[in-house]
Amino acid sequence: MDPNRIVNIGVEVLPLTDDALPQVDRAIEAIIASGLRYEVGPLETTIEGPFDAAWEAAKQAHLAAVSSGNAPVVTLIKISDAPGGSMTMEEKTAKWRTGA
């Protein structure tokens, strides 16, 4: 399998506290710092890039959330992968974004 194949990884960081946003913000900042394409959604952030880099960005998001607060963190990760590479975020959502 091509190690540079493009994957999409959905990351949902759930700090177990009433004031979760600061820890979620740190997680998103870690994803931004990866330099990979990403999209912040209302329930999760999707990362797009080569498998190892995207996986590392997801890991760094989790660690950033854990290290930036006093609350425990549960992180849910979903991976869209295929031997030749996954569809891009744009390919997966284009028909709904254009109203077609």
Long-range contacts (C-beta under 8 A, 24 or more apart in sequence): 1-83, 2-83, 2-84, 2-85, 3-50, 3-51, 3-52, 4-50, 4-51, 5-50, 5-51, 5-81, 5-82, 5-83, 5-84, 5-85, 5-86, 6-48, 6-49, 6-50, 6-85, 6-86, 6-88, 7-48, 7-49, 7-50, 7-51, 7-54, 7-79, 7-80, 7-81, 7-85, 7-86, 8-46, 8-47, 8-48, 8-54, 8-79, 8-80, 8-86, 8-87, 8-88, 8-89, 8-92, 9-46, 9-47, 9-48, 9-54, 9-55, 9-57, 9-58, 9-77, 9-78, 9-79, 9-80, 10-44, 10-45, 10-46, 10-47, 10-76, 10-77, 10-78, 10-79, 10-80, 11-44, 11-45, 11-46, 11-47, 11-58, 11-61, 11-62, 11-75, 11-76, 11-77, 12-43, 12-44, 12-45, 12-75, 12-76, 12-77, 13-61, 13-62, 13-65, 13-73, 13-75, 14-73, 14-74, 14-75, 14-76, 15-65, 15-69, 15-71, 15-72, 15-73, 16-71, 16-72, 16-73, 16-74, 17-69, 17-70, 17-71, 19-71, 20-71, 22-68, 22-69, 23-65, 23-66, 23-68, 23-69, 23-71, 23-73, 24-65, 26-64, 26-65, 26-67, 26-68, 26-69, 27-61, 27-62, 27-64, 27-65, 27-75, 28-61, 29-64, 30-57, 30-60, 30-61, 30-63, 30-64, 31-57, 31-58, 31-60, 31-61, 33-60, 34-60, 37-89, 39-89, 44-76, 44-78, 46-89, 48-88, 48-89, 51-81, 55-79
